Amino acid sequence: MEKHNRKSIMSNIADFCLLSKDDDFIEITEWSNGDGVDIVLSSLGYFIIPVTFGQYNLIKKLMKKLN
């Protein structure tokens, strides 16, 4: 067994999205190997999206182009 301390951050969605409920949140937790994060969206029935940092960088680039 291994024990890890991982970085995590969360926020309510209501301040950013008109379609969310008051108790909806997003939580991002870094993987213990440091290669990516898990993104938890509570507004989708507690949906977990695993994302590598390479995928994350591409998503940021695509969002920038889209806007």
BELCORNOR-V22052 format. One record per helix or strand of 2 or more residues. SS is the DSSP state (~ for helix, > for strand). FROM is the first residue (numbers start at 1). TO is the last residue. If there is no record, write none. Layout:
ss=[SS;SS]
from=[FROM;FROM]
to=[TO;TO]
//
This chain:
ss=[>;>;>;~;>;~]
from=[8;25;36;42;47;53]
to=[12;30;41;44;52;66]
//
